[in-house]
Amino acid sequence: MRAVMGLLCLGLALPAGRTQEKVTSTEAHAEMFALPPAVVLTAQQQMALEALKKDYLPRLQEADRKIEKLLTTQRRQAWVKARDEALKAGKKGKEVNDAIEAALKLDDREKAIFRDYRGMIARLRAEITEKKLALLTEAQKKSLPK
């Protein structure tokens, strides 16, 4: 469920269950590199996954720095509230992101920055997922949730 929420939100808000107002970029993006407990990596796969983190975390952190200026404490709280309410209402994907964007009350310039950020995070997430799956054996891929 947490991974699904991360996929829907695409951002540096609070991970599910967190109550503090700010988390580190590394914490916010950790789920992108996570695998289900059923997938046991070999030492070589673990090293490759660590290399993937080392390559992508700086790019994710750079994207976060671009959006950071827009996210006041009030906007972070609005982000989390809008996300949680949208998910509770059964919304997915674009509907959740639209609810978050509306809650942030951004002007046109800020909307452009926010949409660019979301697009950048989505592209990086897709690249990470593709490379992470390429590390797995066919048997490991079969143990992934559908």
N, CA, C and O atoms as a GROMACS GRO file, in nm:
protein
  584
    1MET      N    1   0.082  -0.119   0.000
    1MET     CA    2   0.000   0.000   0.000
    1MET      C    3   0.086   0.126   0.000
    1MET      O    4   0.058   0.222  -0.072
    2ARG      N    5   0.194   0.124   0.083
    2ARG     CA    6   0.281   0.241   0.089
    2ARG      C    7   0.345   0.270  -0.046
    2ARG      O    8   0.355   0.385  -0.087
    3ALA      N    9   0.388   0.164  -0.116
    3ALA     CA   10   0.449   0.183  -0.248
    3ALA      C   11   0.349   0.242  -0.346
    3ALA      O   12   0.384   0.327  -0.427
    4VAL      N   13   0.225   0.197  -0.338
    4VAL     CA   14   0.121   0.250  -0.427
    4VAL      C   15   0.098   0.398  -0.398
    4VAL      O   16   0.087   0.478  -0.491
    5MET      N   17   0.092   0.434  -0.270
    5MET     CA   18   0.074   0.574  -0.236
    5MET      C   19   0.191   0.657  -0.287
    5MET      O   20   0.172   0.769  -0.334
    6GLY      N   21   0.312   0.603  -0.277
    6GLY     CA   22   0.428   0.674  -0.328
    6GLY      C   23   0.420   0.693  -0.478
    6GLY      O   24   0.457   0.800  -0.529
    7LEU      N   25   0.373   0.592  -0.550
    7LEU     CA   26   0.358   0.604  -0.694
    7LEU      C   27   0.257   0.710  -0.730
    7LEU      O   28   0.274   0.782  -0.828
    8LEU      N   29   0.152   0.720  -0.652
    8LEU     CA   30   0.048   0.816  -0.682
    8LEU      C   31   0.089   0.959  -0.650
    8LEU      O   32   0.050   1.052  -0.720
    9CYS      N   33   0.164   0.975  -0.546
    9CYS     CA   34   0.192   1.109  -0.498
    9CYS      C   35   0.308   1.177  -0.569
    9CYS      O   36   0.306   1.298  -0.590
   10LEU      N   37   0.407   1.102  -0.606
   10LEU     CA   38   0.521   1.156  -0.679
   10LEU      C   39   0.581   1.280  -0.614
   10LEU      O   40   0.602   1.380  -0.682
   11GLY      N   41   0.607   1.275  -0.489
   11GLY     CA   42   0.662   1.396  -0.434
   11GLY      C   43   0.728   1.382  -0.300
   11GLY      O   44   0.735   1.274  -0.242
   12LEU      N   45   0.777   1.495  -0.253
   12LEU     CA   46   0.850   1.501  -0.127
   12LEU      C   47   0.758   1.553  -0.018
   12LEU      O   48   0.788   1.654   0.045
   13ALA      N   49   0.649   1.485   0.003
   13ALA     CA   50   0.564   1.515   0.117
   13ALA      C   51   0.597   1.412   0.222
   13ALA      O   52   0.704   1.350   0.217
   14LEU      N   53   0.510   1.392   0.315
   14LEU     CA   54   0.537   1.296   0.421
   14LEU      C   55   0.504   1.156   0.374
   14LEU      O   56   0.398   1.133   0.317
   15PRO      N   57   0.593   1.061   0.398
   15PRO     CA   58   0.558   0.922   0.372
   15PRO      C   59   0.443   0.882   0.463
   15PRO      O   60   0.425   0.940   0.570
   16ALA      N   61   0.367   0.785   0.421
   16ALA     CA   62   0.252   0.740   0.499
   16ALA      C   63   0.292   0.709   0.642
   16ALA      O   64   0.394   0.644   0.666
   17GLY      N   65   0.213   0.757   0.735
   17GLY     CA   66   0.238   0.727   0.875
   17GLY      C   67   0.334   0.823   0.944
   17GLY      O   68   0.354   0.811   1.065
   18ARG      N   69   0.394   0.916   0.873
   18ARG     CA   70   0.488   1.009   0.936
   18ARG      C   71   0.412   1.131   0.986
   18ARG      O   72   0.320   1.179   0.919
   19THR      N   73   0.448   1.181   1.100
   19THR     CA   74   0.380   1.297   1.155
   19THR      C   75   0.469   1.421   1.158
   19THR      O   76   0.419   1.533   1.172
   20GLN      N   77   0.600   1.404   1.146
   20GLN     CA   78   0.685   1.522   1.145
   20GLN      C   79   0.662   1.598   1.016
   20GLN      O   80   0.618   1.540   0.917
   21GLU      N   81   0.693   1.726   1.016
   21GLU     CA   82   0.661   1.809   0.903
   21GLU      C   83   0.758   1.793   0.786
   21GLU      O   84   0.722   1.824   0.672
   22LYS      N   85   0.877   1.745   0.811
   22LYS     CA   86   0.975   1.738   0.704
   22LYS      C   87   1.054   1.609   0.716
   22LYS      O   88   1.096   1.571   0.825
   23VAL      N   89   1.074   1.544   0.604
   23VAL     CA   90   1.158   1.424   0.600
   23VAL      C   91   1.271   1.452   0.503
   23VAL      O   92   1.263   1.545   0.423
   24THR      N   93   1.375   1.373   0.512
   24THR     CA   94   1.486   1.394   0.419
   24THR      C   95   1.447   1.342   0.282
   24THR      O   96   1.358   1.259   0.268
   25SER      N   97   1.514   1.392   0.182
   25SER     CA   98   1.491   1.348   0.045
   25SER      C   99   1.516   1.198   0.032
   25SER      O  100   1.443   1.128  -0.038
   26THR      N  101   1.618   1.150   0.100
   26THR     CA  102   1.651   1.007   0.095
   26THR      C  103   1.538   0.924   0.152
   26THR      O  104   1.501   0.822   0.094
   27GLU      N  105   1.480   0.966   0.265
   27GLU     CA  106   1.367   0.895   0.324
   27GLU      C  107   1.246   0.898   0.231
   27GLU      O  108   1.179   0.796   0.213
   28ALA      N  109   1.220   1.013   0.173
   28ALA     CA  110   1.102   1.027   0.088
   28ALA      C  111   1.109   0.939  -0.036
   28ALA      O  112   1.006   0.896  -0.087
   29HIS      N  113   1.228   0.911  -0.083
   29HIS     CA  114   1.244   0.834  -0.206
   29HIS      C  115   1.288   0.690  -0.183
   29HIS      O  116   1.308   0.615  -0.278
   30ALA      N  117   1.302   0.650  -0.058
   30ALA     CA  118   1.352   0.515  -0.027
   30ALA      C  119   1.264   0.406  -0.086
   30ALA      O  120   1.316   0.302  -0.129
   31GLU      N  121   1.133   0.428  -0.090
   31GLU     CA  122   1.044   0.324  -0.142
   31GLU      C  123   1.067   0.295  -0.289
   31GLU      O  124   1.029   0.189  -0.338
   32MET      N  125   1.127   0.386  -0.360
   32MET     CA  126   1.155   0.362  -0.502
   32MET      C  127   1.254   0.247  -0.521
   32MET      O  128   1.253   0.178  -0.623
   33PHE      N  129   1.338   0.227  -0.422
   33PHE     CA  130   1.443   0.126  -0.432
   33PHE      C  131   1.408  -0.002  -0.355
   33PHE      O  132   1.482  -0.100  -0.359
   34ALA      N  133   1.295   0.000  -0.286
   34ALA     CA  134   1.256  -0.113  -0.202
   34ALA      C  135   1.198  -0.227  -0.286
   34ALA      O  136   1.140  -0.207  -0.393
   35LEU      N  137   1.217  -0.346  -0.234
   35LEU     CA  138   1.159  -0.467  -0.293
   35LEU      C  139   1.080  -0.538  -0.183
   35LEU      O  140   1.112  -0.524  -0.065
   36PRO      N  141   0.979  -0.615  -0.221
   36PRO     CA  142   0.903  -0.689  -0.120
   36PRO      C  143   0.993  -0.786  -0.044
   36PRO      O  144   1.093  -0.833  -0.098
   37PRO      N  145   0.959  -0.817   0.080
   37PRO     CA  146   1.040  -0.909   0.161
   37PRO      C  147   1.058  -1.047   0.096
   37PRO      O  148   1.156  -1.117   0.124
   38ALA      N  149   0.964  -1.086   0.012
   38ALA     CA  150   0.973  -1.218  -0.053
   38ALA      C  151   1.089  -1.226  -0.153
   38ALA      O  152   1.134  -1.335  -0.187
   39VAL      N  153   1.137  -1.112  -0.198
   39VAL     CA  154   1.248  -1.108  -0.294
   39VAL      C  155   1.379  -1.098  -0.216
   39VAL      O  156   1.408  -0.996  -0.154
   40VAL      N  157   1.456  -1.205  -0.220
   40VAL     CA  158   1.585  -1.208  -0.152
   40VAL      C  159   1.694  -1.188  -0.257
   40VAL      O  160   1.708  -1.268  -0.350
   41LEU      N  161   1.770  -1.081  -0.240
   41LEU     CA  162   1.874  -1.049  -0.336
   41LEU      C  163   2.005  -1.119  -0.303
   41LEU      O  164   2.038  -1.142  -0.186
   42THR      N  165   2.078  -1.153  -0.408
   42THR     CA  166   2.213  -1.206  -0.390
   42THR      C  167   2.304  -1.088  -0.354
   42THR      O  168   2.263  -0.972  -0.364
   43ALA      N  169   2.424  -1.116  -0.313
   43ALA     CA  170   2.520  -1.010  -0.279
   43ALA      C  171   2.547  -0.922  -0.401
   43ALA      O  172   2.557  -0.800  -0.390
   44GLN      N  173   2.558  -0.985  -0.517
   44GLN     CA  174   2.583  -0.910  -0.641
   44GLN      C  175   2.464  -0.820  -0.674
   44GLN      O  176   2.482  -0.705  -0.715
   45GLN      N  177   2.344  -0.871  -0.658
   45GLN     CA  178   2.225  -0.790  -0.685
   45GLN      C  179   2.215  -0.674  -0.586
   45GLN      O  180   2.178  -0.563  -0.622
   46GLN      N  181   2.248  -0.702  -0.461
   46GLN     CA  182   2.243  -0.598  -0.359
   46GLN      C  183   2.343  -0.486  -0.392
   46GLN      O  184   2.312  -0.368  -0.376
   47MET      N  185   2.462  -0.524  -0.438
   47MET     CA  186   2.561  -0.424  -0.478
   47MET      C  187   2.510  -0.343  -0.596
   47MET      O  188   2.530  -0.221  -0.601
   48ALA      N  189   2.446  -0.407  -0.692
   48ALA     CA  190   2.392  -0.336  -0.808
   48ALA      C  191   2.280  -0.241  -0.766
   48ALA      O  192   2.268  -0.131  -0.820
   49LEU      N  193   2.197  -0.283  -0.671
   49LEU     CA  194   2.090  -0.197  -0.622
   49LEU      C  195   2.149  -0.076  -0.548
   49LEU      O  196   2.098   0.035  -0.561
   50GLU      N  197   2.254  -0.098  -0.471
   50GLU     CA  198   2.322   0.014  -0.403
   50GLU      C  199   2.382   0.112  -0.504
   50GLU      O  200   2.378   0.233  -0.484
   51ALA      N  201   2.437   0.058  -0.613
   51ALA     CA  202   2.492   0.144  -0.719
   51ALA      C  203   2.380   0.226  -0.783
   51ALA      O  204   2.399   0.343  -0.817
   52LEU      N  205   2.264   0.164  -0.800
   52LEU     CA  206   2.147   0.233  -0.855
   52LEU      C  207   2.107   0.348  -0.764
   52LEU      O  208   2.079   0.459  -0.811
   53LYS      N  209   2.103   0.323  -0.634
   53LYS     CA  210   2.072   0.429  -0.536
   53LYS      C  211   2.174   0.541  -0.546
   53LYS      O  212   2.138   0.659  -0.549
   54LYS      N  213   2.301   0.504  -0.552
   54LYS     CA  214   2.408   0.603  -0.557
   54LYS      C  215   2.396   0.691  -0.682
   54LYS      O  216   2.427   0.810  -0.678
   55ASP      N  217   2.351   0.631  -0.791
   55ASP     CA  218   2.335   0.704  -0.916
   55ASP      C  219   2.211   0.795  -0.914
   55ASP      O  220   2.217   0.909  -0.960
   56TYR      N  221   2.100   0.746  -0.860
   56TYR     CA  222   1.974   0.817  -0.872
   56TYR      C  223   1.940   0.910  -0.756
   56TYR      O  224   1.871   1.009  -0.777
   57LEU      N  225   1.986   0.881  -0.635
   57LEU     CA  226   1.950   0.968  -0.524
   57LEU      C  227   1.994   1.113  -0.545
   57LEU      O  228   1.916   1.203  -0.513
   58PRO      N  229   2.114   1.141  -0.597
   58PRO     CA  230   2.149   1.282  -0.622
   58PRO      C  231   2.054   1.350  -0.721
   58PRO      O  232   2.023   1.468  -0.706
   59ARG      N  233   2.008   1.277  -0.822
   59ARG     CA  234   1.914   1.336  -0.919
   59ARG      C  235   1.778   1.362  -0.854
   59ARG      O  236   1.714   1.463  -0.881
   60LEU      N  237   1.735   1.270  -0.769
   60LEU     CA  238   1.609   1.290  -0.698
   60LEU      C  239   1.620   1.407  -0.600
   60LEU      O  240   1.526   1.486  -0.587
   61GLN      N  241   1.733   1.419  -0.534
   61GLN     CA  242   1.755   1.528  -0.441
   61GLN      C  243   1.761   1.662  -0.513
   61GLN      O  244   1.714   1.763  -0.460
   62GLU      N  245   1.818   1.664  -0.631
   62GLU     CA  246   1.821   1.787  -0.711
   62GLU      C  247   1.679   1.830  -0.747
   62GLU      O  248   1.645   1.948  -0.739
   63ALA      N  249   1.597   1.734  -0.786
   63ALA     CA  250   1.456   1.765  -0.816
   63ALA      C  251   1.387   1.819  -0.692
   63ALA      O  252   1.308   1.913  -0.701
   64ASP      N  253   1.416   1.761  -0.577
   64ASP     CA  254   1.354   1.805  -0.453
   64ASP      C  255   1.394   1.949  -0.419
   64ASP      O  256   1.312   2.026  -0.369
   65ARG      N  257   1.518   1.985  -0.445
   65ARG     CA  258   1.562   2.122  -0.417
   65ARG      C  259   1.483   2.223  -0.500
   65ARG      O  260   1.459   2.335  -0.456
   66LYS      N  261   1.445   2.184  -0.620
   66LYS     CA  262   1.370   2.275  -0.706
   66LYS      C  263   1.229   2.301  -0.652
   66LYS      O  264   1.176   2.411  -0.666
   67ILE      N  265   1.169   2.201  -0.590
   67ILE     CA  266   1.032   2.215  -0.540
   67ILE      C  267   1.030   2.269  -0.398
   67ILE      O  268   0.929   2.324  -0.354
   68GLU      N  269   1.139   2.254  -0.326
   68GLU     CA  270   1.145   2.290  -0.184
   68GLU      C  271   1.097   2.432  -0.155
   68GLU      O  272   1.031   2.456  -0.054
   69LYS      N  273   1.130   2.525  -0.242
   69LYS     CA  274   1.093   2.665  -0.220
   69LYS      C  275   0.942   2.686  -0.220
   69LYS      O  276   0.892   2.778  -0.156
   70LEU      N  277   0.870   2.600  -0.290
   70LEU     CA  278   0.724   2.613  -0.296
   70LEU      C  279   0.654   2.554  -0.175
   70LEU      O  280   0.540   2.590  -0.144
   71LEU      N  281   0.721   2.462  -0.105
   71LEU     CA  282   0.654   2.385  -0.001
   71LEU      C  283   0.674   2.444   0.138
   71LEU      O  284   0.762   2.403   0.214
   72THR      N  285   0.589   2.541   0.170
   72THR     CA  286   0.588   2.593   0.305
   72THR      C  287   0.528   2.486   0.397
   72THR      O  288   0.477   2.385   0.350
   73THR      N  289   0.535   2.508   0.524
   73THR     CA  290   0.478   2.414   0.620
   73THR      C  291   0.328   2.395   0.592
   73THR      O  292   0.278   2.283   0.594
   74GLN      N  293   0.258   2.505   0.565
   74GLN     CA  294   0.115   2.496   0.536
   74GLN      C  295   0.089   2.416   0.409
   74GLN      O  296  -0.006   2.338   0.403
   75ARG      N  297   0.172   2.436   0.309
   75ARG     CA  298   0.153   2.362   0.184
   75ARG      C  299   0.186   2.214   0.202
   75ARG      O  300   0.120   2.129   0.143
   76ARG      N  301   0.285   2.182   0.281
   76ARG     CA  302   0.316   2.041   0.309
   76ARG      C  303   0.196   1.974   0.376
   76ARG      O  304   0.157   1.863   0.340
   77GLN      N  305   0.140   2.043   0.474
   77GLN     CA  306   0.024   1.989   0.544
   77GLN      C  307  -0.095   1.974   0.450
   77GLN      O  308  -0.167   1.874   0.455
   78ALA      N  309  -0.115   2.073   0.363
   78ALA     CA  310  -0.224   2.066   0.265
   78ALA      C  311  -0.201   1.949   0.169
   78ALA      O  312  -0.296   1.880   0.131
   79TRP      N  313  -0.074   1.927   0.130
   79TRP     CA  314  -0.038   1.817   0.040
   79TRP      C  315  -0.079   1.684   0.102
   79TRP      O  316  -0.145   1.602   0.038
   80VAL      N  317  -0.038   1.664   0.226
   80VAL     CA  318  -0.065   1.537   0.294
   80VAL      C  319  -0.215   1.517   0.312
   80VAL      O  320  -0.267   1.408   0.288
   81LYS      N  321  -0.283   1.622   0.354
   81LYS     CA  322  -0.428   1.612   0.376
   81LYS      C  323  -0.501   1.581   0.245
   81LYS      O  324  -0.588   1.494   0.242
   82ALA      N  325  -0.465   1.651   0.138
   82ALA     CA  326  -0.530   1.628   0.008
   82ALA      C  327  -0.502   1.488  -0.043
   82ALA      O  328  -0.592   1.422  -0.095
   83ARG      N  329  -0.378   1.443  -0.028
   83ARG     CA  330  -0.340   1.308  -0.072
   83ARG      C  331  -0.420   1.204   0.005
   83ARG      O  332  -0.480   1.113  -0.054
   84ASP      N  333  -0.421   1.217   0.136
   84ASP     CA  334  -0.491   1.119   0.219
   84ASP      C  335  -0.641   1.116   0.190
   84ASP      O  336  -0.700   1.008   0.181
   85GLU      N  337  -0.701   1.233   0.175
   85GLU     CA  338  -0.845   1.239   0.146
   85GLU      C  339  -0.877   1.182   0.008
   85GLU      O  340  -0.976   1.111  -0.008
   86ALA      N  341  -0.793   1.212  -0.089
   86ALA     CA  342  -0.816   1.160  -0.224
   86ALA      C  343  -0.803   1.008  -0.227
   86ALA      O  344  -0.885   0.939  -0.289
   87LEU      N  345  -0.702   0.955  -0.160
   87LEU     CA  346  -0.684   0.810  -0.155
   87LEU      C  347  -0.800   0.743  -0.079
   87LEU      O  348  -0.848   0.637  -0.119
   88LYS      N  349  -0.843   0.806   0.028
   88LYS     CA  350  -0.955   0.753   0.106
   88LYS      C  351  -1.082   0.752   0.022
   88LYS      O  352  -1.167   0.663   0.039
   89ALA      N  353  -1.096   0.849  -0.068
   89ALA     CA  354  -1.213   0.858  -0.155
   89ALA      C  355  -1.203   0.763  -0.275
   89ALA      O  356  -1.293   0.758  -0.359
   90GLY      N  357  -1.092   0.689  -0.283
   90GLY     CA  358  -1.075   0.592  -0.390
   90GLY      C  359  -1.016   0.648  -0.518
   90GLY      O  360  -1.017   0.581  -0.622
   91LYS      N  361  -0.966   0.769  -0.513
   91LYS     CA  362  -0.906   0.828  -0.632
   91LYS      C  363  -0.770   0.768  -0.655
   91LYS      O  364  -0.706   0.716  -0.562
   92LYS      N  365  -0.724   0.774  -0.780
   92LYS     CA  366  -0.594   0.719  -0.817
   92LYS      C  367  -0.524   0.812  -0.915
   92LYS      O  368  -0.586   0.897  -0.979
   93GLY      N  369  -0.392   0.794  -0.924
   93GLY     CA  370  -0.311   0.861  -1.026
   93GLY      C  371  -0.334   1.009  -1.042
   93GLY      O  372  -0.314   1.087  -0.949
   94LYS      N  373  -0.377   1.047  -1.160
   94LYS     CA  374  -0.394   1.188  -1.195
   94LYS      C  375  -0.495   1.258  -1.104
   94LYS      O  376  -0.476   1.375  -1.069
   95GLU      N  377  -0.600   1.187  -1.064
   95GLU     CA  378  -0.699   1.247  -0.974
   95GLU      C  379  -0.636   1.286  -0.840
   95GLU      O  380  -0.667   1.392  -0.786
   96VAL      N  381  -0.548   1.202  -0.788
   96VAL     CA  382  -0.480   1.233  -0.662
   96VAL      C  383  -0.388   1.353  -0.683
   96VAL      O  384  -0.386   1.446  -0.601
   97ASN      N  385  -0.312   1.351  -0.790
   97ASN     CA  386  -0.222   1.463  -0.817
   97ASN      C  387  -0.297   1.593  -0.839
   97ASN      O  388  -0.252   1.699  -0.794
   98ASP      N  389  -0.412   1.588  -0.906
   98ASP     CA  390  -0.494   1.708  -0.925
   98ASP      C  391  -0.545   1.762  -0.792
   98ASP      O  392  -0.548   1.883  -0.770
   99ALA      N  393  -0.585   1.670  -0.703
   99ALA     CA  394  -0.632   1.712  -0.570
   99ALA      C  395  -0.518   1.779  -0.492
   99ALA      O  396  -0.539   1.879  -0.423
  100ILE      N  397  -0.399   1.723  -0.502
  100ILE     CA  398  -0.284   1.781  -0.433
  100ILE      C  399  -0.253   1.919  -0.489
  100ILE      O  400  -0.232   2.014  -0.414
  101GLU      N  401  -0.252   1.930  -0.620
  101GLU     CA  402  -0.221   2.058  -0.683
  101GLU      C  403  -0.323   2.165  -0.644
  101GLU      O  404  -0.287   2.279  -0.616
  102ALA      N  405  -0.450   2.128  -0.642
  102ALA     CA  406  -0.554   2.224  -0.603
  102ALA      C  407  -0.536   2.268  -0.458
  102ALA      O  408  -0.555   2.385  -0.426
  103ALA      N  409  -0.500   2.176  -0.371
  103ALA     CA  410  -0.482   2.208  -0.229
  103ALA      C  411  -0.364   2.301  -0.205
  103ALA      O  412  -0.363   2.377  -0.108
  104LEU      N  413  -0.264   2.295  -0.291
  104LEU     CA  414  -0.145   2.378  -0.273
  104LEU      C  415  -0.168   2.524  -0.308
  104LEU      O  416  -0.092   2.611  -0.266
  105LYS      N  417  -0.273   2.552  -0.386
  105LYS     CA  418  -0.308   2.690  -0.424
  105LYS      C  419  -0.188   2.763  -0.485
  105LYS      O  420  -0.142   2.865  -0.434
  106LEU      N  421  -0.139   2.708  -0.595
  106LEU     CA  422  -0.022   2.763  -0.663
  106LEU      C  423  -0.062   2.865  -0.768
  106LEU      O  424  -0.168   2.853  -0.830
  107ASP      N  425   0.024   2.966  -0.789
  107ASP     CA  426   0.001   3.057  -0.901
  107ASP      C  427   0.054   2.991  -1.028
  107ASP      O  428   0.110   2.881  -1.022
  108ASP      N  429   0.037   3.055  -1.143
  108ASP     CA  430   0.073   2.992  -1.271
  108ASP      C  431   0.221   2.955  -1.277
  108ASP      O  432   0.256   2.848  -1.326
  109ARG      N  433   0.308   3.042  -1.229
  109ARG     CA  434   0.452   3.014  -1.231
  109ARG      C  435   0.483   2.894  -1.142
  109ARG      O  436   0.561   2.806  -1.179
  110GLU      N  437   0.422   2.891  -1.026
  110GLU     CA  438   0.444   2.780  -0.933
  110GLU      C  439   0.388   2.649  -0.987
  110GLU      O  440   0.446   2.543  -0.967
  111LYS      N  441   0.274   2.658  -1.056
  111LYS     CA  442   0.216   2.537  -1.118
  111LYS      C  443   0.311   2.478  -1.220
  111LYS      O  444   0.327   2.356  -1.228
  112ALA      N  445   0.375   2.564  -1.298
  112ALA     CA  446   0.471   2.516  -1.399
  112ALA      C  447   0.588   2.446  -1.332
  112ALA      O  448   0.632   2.340  -1.378
  113ILE      N  449   0.639   2.504  -1.224
  113ILE     CA  450   0.750   2.442  -1.150
  113ILE      C  451   0.705   2.308  -1.092
  113ILE      O  452   0.777   2.209  -1.101
  114PHE      N  453   0.587   2.307  -1.032
  114PHE     CA  454   0.534   2.185  -0.970
  114PHE      C  455   0.513   2.074  -1.072
  114PHE      O  456   0.549   1.959  -1.047
  115ARG      N  457   0.457   2.107  -1.187
  115ARG     CA  458   0.432   2.006  -1.291
  115ARG      C  459   0.564   1.954  -1.349
  115ARG      O  460   0.577   1.836  -1.379
  116ASP      N  461   0.661   2.042  -1.364
  116ASP     CA  462   0.793   2.000  -1.411
  116ASP      C  463   0.855   1.903  -1.310
  116ASP      O  464   0.913   1.801  -1.348
  117TYR      N  465   0.843   1.936  -1.183
  117TYR     CA  466   0.893   1.849  -1.076
  117TYR      C  467   0.826   1.712  -1.082
  117TYR      O  468   0.894   1.610  -1.080
  118ARG      N  469   0.694   1.711  -1.088
  118ARG     CA  470   0.622   1.583  -1.093
  118ARG      C  471   0.665   1.501  -1.213
  118ARG      O  472   0.683   1.379  -1.202
  119GLY      N  473   0.681   1.565  -1.328
  119GLY     CA  474   0.725   1.494  -1.448
  119GLY      C  475   0.865   1.437  -1.433
  119GLY      O  476   0.892   1.324  -1.474
  120MET      N  477   0.955   1.516  -1.372
  120MET     CA  478   1.092   1.471  -1.351
  120MET      C  479   1.095   1.350  -1.257
  120MET      O  480   1.165   1.252  -1.283
  121ILE      N  481   1.019   1.357  -1.149
  121ILE     CA  482   1.014   1.246  -1.054
  121ILE      C  483   0.954   1.122  -1.121
  121ILE      O  484   1.002   1.011  -1.100
  122ALA      N  485   0.851   1.141  -1.201
  122ALA     CA  486   0.788   1.027  -1.270
  122ALA      C  487   0.886   0.960  -1.366
  122ALA      O  488   0.892   0.838  -1.373
  123ARG      N  489   0.963   1.041  -1.440
  123ARG     CA  490   1.062   0.984  -1.533
  123ARG      C  491   1.170   0.907  -1.457
  123ARG      O  492   1.208   0.797  -1.496
  124LEU      N  493   1.220   0.967  -1.350
  124LEU     CA  494   1.323   0.900  -1.271
  124LEU      C  495   1.268   0.772  -1.209
  124LEU      O  496   1.338   0.670  -1.206
  125ARG      N  497   1.145   0.776  -1.158
  125ARG     CA  498   1.083   0.658  -1.099
  125ARG      C  499   1.073   0.546  -1.203
  125ARG      O  500   1.101   0.430  -1.172
  126ALA      N  501   1.032   0.579  -1.325
  126ALA     CA  502   1.020   0.479  -1.431
  126ALA      C  503   1.157   0.418  -1.464
  126ALA      O  504   1.168   0.296  -1.481
  127GLU      N  505   1.260   0.501  -1.472
  127GLU     CA  506   1.395   0.451  -1.499
  127GLU      C  507   1.443   0.359  -1.387
  127GLU      O  508   1.501   0.253  -1.413
  128ILE      N  509   1.420   0.400  -1.263
  128ILE     CA  510   1.462   0.319  -1.148
  128ILE      C  511   1.390   0.185  -1.150
  128ILE      O  512   1.453   0.081  -1.131
  129THR      N  513   1.261   0.187  -1.172
  129THR     CA  514   1.182   0.063  -1.174
  129THR      C  515   1.232  -0.030  -1.283
  129THR      O  516   1.247  -0.150  -1.260
  130GLU      N  517   1.257   0.023  -1.400
  130GLU     CA  518   1.306  -0.058  -1.512
  130GLU      C  519   1.441  -0.122  -1.477
  130GLU      O  520   1.462  -0.242  -1.499
  131LYS      N  521   1.532  -0.043  -1.424
  131LYS     CA  522   1.665  -0.095  -1.390
  131LYS      C  523   1.660  -0.190  -1.272
  131LYS      O  524   1.735  -0.288  -1.267
  132LYS      N  525   1.573  -0.163  -1.176
  132LYS     CA  526   1.559  -0.250  -1.060
  132LYS      C  527   1.505  -0.387  -1.105
  132LYS      O  528   1.553  -0.490  -1.058
  133LEU      N  529   1.407  -0.388  -1.192
  133LEU     CA  530   1.352  -0.514  -1.243
  133LEU      C  531   1.455  -0.591  -1.325
  133LEU      O  532   1.456  -0.714  -1.324
  134ALA      N  533   1.541  -0.520  -1.396
  134ALA     CA  534   1.644  -0.584  -1.477
  134ALA      C  535   1.746  -0.659  -1.390
  134ALA      O  536   1.814  -0.750  -1.438
  135LEU      N  537   1.757  -0.622  -1.265
  135LEU     CA  538   1.849  -0.689  -1.173
  135LEU      C  539   1.798  -0.827  -1.128
  135LEU      O  540   1.876  -0.912  -1.087
  136LEU      N  541   1.668  -0.847  -1.137
  136LEU     CA  542   1.607  -0.966  -1.081
  136LEU      C  543   1.608  -1.085  -1.178
  136LEU      O  544   1.605  -1.068  -1.300
  137THR      N  545   1.612  -1.203  -1.121
  137THR     CA  546   1.598  -1.325  -1.201
  137THR      C  547   1.450  -1.344  -1.234
  137THR      O  548   1.364  -1.277  -1.177
  138GLU      N  549   1.422  -1.434  -1.326
  138GLU     CA  550   1.282  -1.462  -1.360
  138GLU      C  551   1.204  -1.513  -1.240
  138GLU      O  552   1.088  -1.477  -1.221
  139ALA      N  553   1.266  -1.598  -1.159
  139ALA     CA  554   1.200  -1.650  -1.039
  139ALA      C  555   1.168  -1.538  -0.940
  139ALA      O  556   1.062  -1.537  -0.879
  140GLN      N  557   1.261  -1.444  -0.925
  140GLN     CA  558   1.237  -1.331  -0.836
  140GLN      C  559   1.125  -1.242  -0.890
  140GLN      O  560   1.042  -1.192  -0.813
  141LYS      N  561   1.123  -1.223  -1.021
  141LYS     CA  562   1.015  -1.141  -1.080
  141LYS      C  563   0.880  -1.204  -1.059
  141LYS      O  564   0.782  -1.133  -1.039
  142LYS      N  565   0.872  -1.338  -1.062
  142LYS     CA  566   0.744  -1.407  -1.042
  142LYS      C  567   0.693  -1.389  -0.898
  142LYS      O  568   0.573  -1.399  -0.875
  143SER      N  569   0.782  -1.364  -0.803
  143SER     CA  570   0.739  -1.347  -0.665
  143SER      C  571   0.692  -1.205  -0.635
  143SER      O  572   0.645  -1.178  -0.525
  144LEU      N  573   0.704  -1.114  -0.734
  144LEU     CA  574   0.657  -0.978  -0.714
  144LEU      C  575   0.504  -0.973  -0.719
  144LEU      O  576   0.443  -1.050  -0.793
  145PRO      N  577   0.443  -0.883  -0.642
  145PRO     CA  578   0.297  -0.871  -0.647
  145PRO      C  579   0.254  -0.822  -0.785
  145PRO      O  580   0.324  -0.743  -0.849
  146LYS      N  581   0.141  -0.868  -0.828
  146LYS     CA  582   0.089  -0.828  -0.960
  146LYS      C  583   0.029  -0.691  -0.955
  146LYS      O  584  -0.020  -0.642  -1.057
   0.00000   0.00000   0.00000
